[in-house]
Amino acid sequence: MRVLLVEDDARFARALTAALRRSGYEVDHAPTAAAALAAPPGDLVLLDVGLPDGDGMDVCRRLRAQGEVAIIMLTARGEERDRVAGLRGGADDYVVKPFGFAELQARIEAVLRRARPRPAGLREVGDLSVDLDRHEARVGGAPLTLTRKEFHVLTLLVTEPGAAVRRERLLTEVWHTSWRGTSRTLDVHMATLRGKIGESAQIETIRGVGYRIVPGPTRP
């Protein structure tokens, strides 16, 4: 998941970039409006309103005109009229500084869920194939026997192959809880899934973040 951070405050940008990267995001930084419009927008834009060479509101409108990309405005302008202008200008969300990273993380996940198309059809990772419509999984054409929760976990992974899926999201969407005591249950399910899919695909642990699924080793 690639994030474009548009922020002219170098110190704030460094701190936020480090936090985002620890959470598994790839981050590009643009300190000006011109740099933001010249950079690839990636999957999500975190956009400051006050920029040295232009207005973030205008940048938002121009990015929105270029195509569909998730945009969250980050700004110290907290008046209702500013929030309304930002949302009407094309932003998906509007976060007022100062904010905690946990809140920003939750808002990013909510915006991306809304922007992401509903899972449908066939997903393939290596020799593993998952049919989301039929609720079936196969390895090399052979069917896998999965519990409902195992299939739900696998669905979240294969819908975004190669991307980090946070533990908190898995716990919330599969077990409908954020209680950390359920983490051991998640670990057990991951171990079971690894055993069932074998070398067809690899479920990697991203320390302190969550999991991602990638193709298995290439056979000679």
N, C-alpha and C positions, 0 to 999 in steps of 0.2 A: 504494500500500500504506500503510494508516494504522495507526500504532502508538500505543497508550495506555501512557505511562510513569508508573507509580505509584511515587513516590520522594519522601521527605520531606527529603532532603539537597539543598538548593537548588543548591549548587555542583556536586555530582555530577550532578544532573539537567540543569543547563545544559550541562555538557561532553558528556554522553551524547546529549542532544537535538541538539546541533550536529553530532556525529559521525553520528548517524542521518540527519539531513537532508542532509548531504554525500553520503550513500550513496543518496539518492533516496527516503527515506521521509517521509511526512507524520507529524508527531508532536504528540500532545496530552499535556499534563502534568497529573497529579493528585497533589497533595502529601499527601493524606489518604485514609483508607479511605472516608469519606463521599463525597469528591469522585470517587473511583474508581468507586463504585457508581452515582453519578449521571451519569457521563460515558458517551458511546457507546463500547463496547469496541473498535470498529474491527476490523482483521484479526488483530491480535496485541496481547497485554498483556504488558508487562515489569513484574513485580510484586515490590516489596520486601516482605520479611516483617515487619520492624519498623517500624510506622507509629504516629504519635503518638496516634491515636484508635481503634486497633484492631489486630487481628492479621491479617497478610497471608494466613495460612492460611485464616482465615474468609472473607476477601474472595475468595480463590481458589474456595472451595466455592460461594459465592453466585454468582459469575460463571459457574461451570460449570453451576449449576442454571438460569441464565437462558438458556443456549443454547450452541451450539458456537462457541468462540473459542479460538485458540491462546494458551497461557499459558506464559511462562517466568519462573520465580522468580529474582530477583537478591537475594542475601543474604550476610551475613557468617557465617551459621550453617552451618558445614561438617561438623558431626557426621553420621555415617551415619543416626542416628535422625531427624535433621531432614530430610535428603534423602528418606528413605523416607516420612516424614509428608507432605512436599510433593507427591511423586509420587502417593501414595495419595489425597491431597486433591484431585487433579484437574489438577495442573500437567503440562505436556507435557515440560518439562525444568527443571533446577535448576542454576543457575550460581552458584558461590561467589565472593564478592568477596575480594580484588581480581582482576580479569580483564582480559585484553587485548581491544580492540575486534574484532580479527580473529577471535578465538575466538567472541565473541558473535555476530558476523555469520554465521559458519559454523553455529552452533547455530540461529539464526533461520531460515536457509535450510533446514536439515534438518527443523525442526519444521513449516515451511510446506509442504515437499514431502510430509511424511507426512499433513498435514491436507487437502491439496488432492486432490480427486477425480481419478482417472485420466482423462487427456484422452480424450474421445469425442465423436463427432458433428460437427456443422458449426460453424465459427467464421467470422464475417463482420466485416470492418473496412473501412468504406467500400464500394467496388466489388470489393474482394478477398474471396473466399470460400475457405476451406480445409476440406476434408473429411478429418478425422483418421482416420476408419475406412477410407476408400477410398484414402488416401494421394494425394489429388488437390488441386490448387489452380487456381482460375480467376479471371480478371479480366473482369468484365462478361459472364460466361458462357463466355468463351473459355478453353480450357485453357492452363496454363502448363507449360513443360518445365523441370523442376528436377532437379538432382542430389540424391542422397540426403542429403548434408550440407546443401544449401540448404534442402531441405524440413524437415529437423530444426531448423535455425536458425529458420525461419519458424514452425514449430509452437510453439517456446518463446515467440516474440513474440506470436502471436495467441491463445495460451491465456490470457494476461493482458494484453489490449489496454489501452494507456495506462499500464501499470506498467513501471518500470525493470527490465530484465533485465541483471544484472551481467555484465561481460566474463568474469570468472572462472567463472561458472556456465556460460556458453556454451562456453568452452574445455573445462571438465570434462565436460559432458554430451554435447557433439558430437564433440570430438577426444580425450576421455578423458585430458586432460593439463592441468596448471596452469602449464606452462612459458610464460613470457612471450614466448619466441621465436616462438610460434605466433600471437601477436596480429596479425601482418601478414597471415597467412592469413585470420583472422577479418575483418579490414578489407576484404580483397579479396572475400570472400563477401558482405559487406554491400553493397559497391558493385555487385556483380553482381545481387543481389536487388533493389536499388533500380531498376536499369535494367530488370529484367524486369517488376516490378509497376507501373512508371510512376507516374501520378498517382492510381491507384486507392486507394492508402494511402501513408503517409509513414513511413519508418523514421528516427527522430530519434536523433542521437548526444547522450548525456548526458555531458558532459565529466568524465572521471575516474571514471565509474561504469559506463556501458554503453550500452544502446540501448532504445528503446521504439517501438511501432508505434501510429499514430493514423490516423483517417480522412484521406483526401486532401482537397484544397480542393473546396468545393461549387461545382458548375457553375452558371452563371447560367441 
